[in-house]
Amino acid sequence: MKLLCFILLIPSLAFADVNIKIESFLNKYCYECHDADVQKADFDAEKLFAEKPLVSNLKKWDHILHLVKEGDMPPEDKKKRPLPKEKEEFLSLLSHSLKSFDYSKVKNPGTEFARRLTNIEYENTVNDLLGTRFEFAHKLSPDLKSAESFSNNSRTLFFQTPVLEKFYATAEFIVAKALPEKSENEDVKERIAKLYALENLRSFTEKAYRRPLSDLEFQKVLSVYKSSRSKNTHKKAMRNTLEFILSSPRFLFKVERHQKNEEVGQYEMASRLSYFLWGTMPDQELFRLAKEGNLRENSVLRQQVDRMLKHSKAIHLGNILGAEWLKYNLVGVRNRPDPIDNKFMTDSIYESMFKESSFFYTYLHKANRPIEELVTARYTFLNEELARYYRIGGIRGSHMRPVRLKTDHRGGILTNASILMVTSHPDRRSPVLRGNWILSDLLGTPPPPPPANVDELDEDDDVPLEKRIKKHSQKKQCAGCHSKIDPLGLAMDNFDFFGRWENRRRSTETLADGTKLRSLSDLKNYLSVNKLKTLKRNTVERTLSFALGRQLYYYDEPAVRKVLKVLDQPKAGFKDMLVAIVQSYPFKYNRAQQEK
């Protein structure tokens, strides 16, 4: 009651007074170990407070709130610790300052930095441009990726000399493969004829650069052909010119020309749409709409999302967006049991596990299913091998197909073998990893990192895993986080580390808020009802981040809230979310990078 009364008084305090009080607490209890000079644990609270607005570092401040509230900071061994009243005032002021920030005053679409095509985008674009179906992304240097971002993040898609050399070599390989000396296939012959035709060079280059060319730009490309032609045959000169185009920065990079009003140009919108939903270059329909100047209209954007989701290329959403967000791209990579002892763990079963999750995630968007169905679905996608692995009969053939489930322990992303294996150790299931995956990846609410010098889980095979986890969680420095993590993971404990269901009794788990989890169904219900707002927000934030090719910042919050408002409408689903994102301010506008 005292805390509530104090919070109600905060609006009457001047903004400057609030900041003075917050900094006074930090100066008294935090800066001794965490200022610019000391930076214990590589943390500079002084620098953090200097960065305004405070919401620009929301996650870091939330972590500080948690540490102070739990009494972890300042640590117990410090002589100077805040009195209860001081602590209460600090928590109230800081919390209110973060929550009451007026986002309506923020108008910043963010900056779209020039970024290289990812390896898979490069492969897809080359194939659509040439009319081929080559697989060569694995020959390129691996794309860098941070733990919290996607592989298409502009901050990690920079060029180094070895990377550039790989692209040069790959361009030479692609052109040689696309233009064989002889072929009996009529389609291949037709493709070769088009690529060798000099009169097609300008239209080919415009498709490659994904925009119209100026006469000067085309003359530069033509000069490459003319220079090579002076020494070689026409075919050799055309091959050299195609190699030049496929290794040109104008092809390898997505570069947006900035408008005076910060609007994203028509052709840039075409590329934003196509690389977001398809992971490849725009098709003829998108180029046509860009040429006509209609691609910024909301009605047209809605039509295009609907059209593009019907295309097979939309599997990109499941193969990349869903896979990197939910981590099922790591199946068969992070944990790969010895195939000699586990003969059923074949390359094809890993591929089927991945496809189950990818097909399911893509279908949610195509069919505009509600966000909660990510967890609650009563169907999945199976082929014969994976169905047999799940002990589900009646499925024949190697192709994936939708299957309506009759059991409660399958359905939804939680029960996919890809997720269950990725959240296990190589030799045993892990309720801690699974609970942490739910909090960190699915909900986007990661627990704080474990304290330093925490003992590992006891490896006593004579003691059941559940008891060992509970013993470990009862330690004072571990209890706070494990009370949130363990019950979630233990509710999935009927699945072994291979992702197969085991019929055995398990105890009822109790969450920190008192919720009882007696079964997997209880867990699904908790996530789809109690945590639905959190699930929706994380889904929107992850998808918007992927669409923009960058991490989100505080000035993206208005766009996030608008998309969430759309999802609050009856029967709104994943497709509605995509439409709202491509119609959003940061997707349609771009602020020029300021020169230093």
Rosetta blueprint (number, residue, H / E / L):
1 M L
2 K H
3 L H
4 L H
5 C H
6 F H
7 I H
8 L H
9 L H
10 I H
11 P H
12 S H
13 L L
14 A L
15 F H
16 A H
17 D H
18 V H
19 N H
20 I H
21 K H
22 I H
23 E H
24 S H
25 F H
26 L H
27 N H
28 K H
29 Y H
30 C L
31 Y L
32 E L
33 C L
34 H L
35 D L
36 A L
37 D L
38 V L
39 Q L
40 K H
41 A H
42 D H
43 F L
44 D L
45 A H
46 E H
47 K H
48 L H
49 F H
50 A H
51 E L
52 K L
53 P L
54 L H
55 V H
56 S H
57 N H
58 L H
59 K H
60 K H
61 W H
62 D H
63 H H
64 I H
65 L H
66 H H
67 L H
68 V H
69 K H
70 E H
71 G L
72 D L
73 M L
74 P L
75 P L
76 E L
77 D L
78 K L
79 K L
80 K L
81 R L
82 P L
83 L L
84 P H
85 K H
86 E H
87 K H
88 E H
89 E H
90 F H
91 L H
92 S H
93 L H
94 L H
95 S H
96 H H
97 S H
98 L H
99 K H
100 S L
101 F L
102 D L
103 Y H
104 S H
105 K H
106 V L
107 K L
108 N L
109 P L
110 G L
111 T L
112 E L
113 F L
114 A L
115 R E
116 R E
117 L L
118 T L
119 N H
120 I H
121 E H
122 Y H
123 E H
124 N H
125 T H
126 V H
127 N H
128 D H
129 L H
130 L H
131 G L
132 T L
133 R L
134 F L
135 E L
136 F L
137 A H
138 H H
139 K H
140 L L
141 S L
142 P L
143 D L
144 L L
145 K L
146 S L
147 A L
148 E L
149 S L
150 F L
151 S L
152 N L
153 N L
154 S L
155 R L
156 T L
157 L L
158 F L
159 F L
160 Q L
161 T H
162 P H
163 V H
164 L H
165 E H
166 K H
167 F H
168 Y H
169 A H
170 T H
171 A H
172 E H
173 F H
174 I H
175 V H
176 A H
177 K H
178 A H
179 L L
180 P L
181 E L
182 K L
183 S L
184 E L
185 N L
186 E H
187 D H
188 V H
189 K H
190 E H
191 R H
192 I H
193 A H
194 K H
195 L H
196 Y H
197 A L
198 L H
199 E H
200 N H
201 L H
202 R H
203 S H
204 F H
205 T H
206 E H
207 K H
208 A H
209 Y H
210 R L
211 R L
212 P L
213 L L
214 S L
215 D H
216 L H
217 E H
218 F H
219 Q H
220 K H
221 V H
222 L H
223 S H
224 V H
225 Y H
226 K H
227 S H
228 S H
229 R H
230 S L
231 K L
232 N L
233 T L
234 H H
235 K H
236 K H
237 A H
238 M H
239 R H
240 N H
241 T H
242 L H
243 E H
244 F H
245 I H
246 L H
247 S L
248 S L
249 P H
250 R H
251 F H
252 L H
253 F E
254 K E
255 V L
256 E L
257 R L
258 H L
259 Q L
260 K L
261 N L
262 E L
263 E E
264 V L
265 G L
266 Q H
267 Y H
268 E H
269 M H
270 A H
271 S H
272 R H
273 L H
274 S H
275 Y H
276 F H
277 L H
278 W L
279 G L
280 T L
281 M L
282 P L
283 D L
284 Q H
285 E H
286 L H
287 F H
288 R H
289 L H
290 A H
291 K H
292 E H
293 G L
294 N L
295 L L
296 R L
297 E L
298 N H
299 S H
300 V H
301 L H
302 R H
303 Q H
304 Q H
305 V H
306 D H
307 R H
308 M H
309 L H
310 K L
311 H L
312 S H
313 K H
314 A H
315 I H
316 H H
317 L H
318 G H
319 N H
320 I H
321 L H
322 G H
323 A H
324 E H
325 W H
326 L H
327 K L
328 Y H
329 N H
330 L H
331 V E
332 G L
333 V L
334 R L
335 N E
336 R L
337 P L
338 D L
339 P L
340 I L
341 D L
342 N L
343 K L
344 F L
345 M L
346 T L
347 D H
348 S H
349 I H
350 Y H
351 E H
352 S H
353 M H
354 F H
355 K H
356 E H
357 S H
358 S H
359 F H
360 F H
361 Y H
362 T H
363 Y H
364 L H
365 H H
366 K H
367 A L
368 N L
369 R L
370 P L
371 I L
372 E L
373 E H
374 L H
375 V H
376 T H
377 A L
378 R L
379 Y E
380 T E
381 F E
382 L E
383 N L
384 E H
385 E H
386 L H
387 A H
388 R H
389 Y H
390 Y L
391 R L
392 I L
393 G L
394 G L
395 I L
396 R L
397 G L
398 S L
399 H L
400 M L
401 R E
402 P E
403 V E
404 R E
405 L L
406 K L
407 T L
408 D L
409 H L
410 R L
411 G L
412 G L
413 I H
414 L H
415 T H
416 N L
417 A H
418 S H
419 I H
420 L H
421 M H
422 V H
423 T L
424 S E
425 H L
426 P L
427 D L
428 R L
429 R E
430 S L
431 P H
432 V H
433 L H
434 R H
435 G H
436 N H
437 W H
438 I H
439 L H
440 S H
441 D H
442 L H
443 L L
444 G L
445 T L
446 P L
447 P L
448 P L
449 P L
450 P L
451 P L
452 A L
453 N L
454 V L
455 D L
456 E L
457 L L
458 D L
459 E L
460 D L
461 D L
462 D L
463 V L
464 P L
465 L H
466 E H
467 K H
468 R H
469 I H
470 K H
471 K H
472 H H
473 S H
474 Q L
475 K L
476 K H
477 Q H
478 C H
479 A H
480 G H
481 C H
482 H H
483 S H
484 K H
485 I H
486 D H
487 P H
488 L H
489 G H
490 L H
491 A L
492 M L
493 D L
494 N L
495 F E
496 D L
497 F L
498 F L
499 G L
500 R L
501 W E
502 E L
503 N L
504 R L
505 R L
506 R L
507 S L
508 T L
509 E E
510 T E
511 L L
512 A L
513 D L
514 G L
515 T L
516 K E
517 L E
518 R L
519 S L
520 L H
521 S H
522 D H
523 L H
524 K H
525 N H
526 Y H
527 L H
528 S H
529 V H
530 N H
531 K L
532 L H
533 K H
534 T H
535 L H
536 K H
537 R H
538 N H
539 T H
540 V H
541 E H
542 R H
543 T H
544 L H
545 S H
546 F H
547 A H
548 L H
549 G L
550 R L
551 Q L
552 L L
553 Y L
554 Y H
555 Y H
556 D H
557 E H
558 P H
559 A H
560 V H
561 R H
562 K H
563 V H
564 L H
565 K H
566 V H
567 L H
568 D L
569 Q L
570 P L
571 K L
572 A L
573 G L
574 F H
575 K H
576 D H
577 M H
578 L H
579 V H
580 A H
581 I H
582 V H
583 Q L
584 S L
585 Y H
586 P H
587 F H
588 K H
589 Y E
590 N L
591 R L
592 A L
593 Q L
594 Q L
595 E L
596 K L
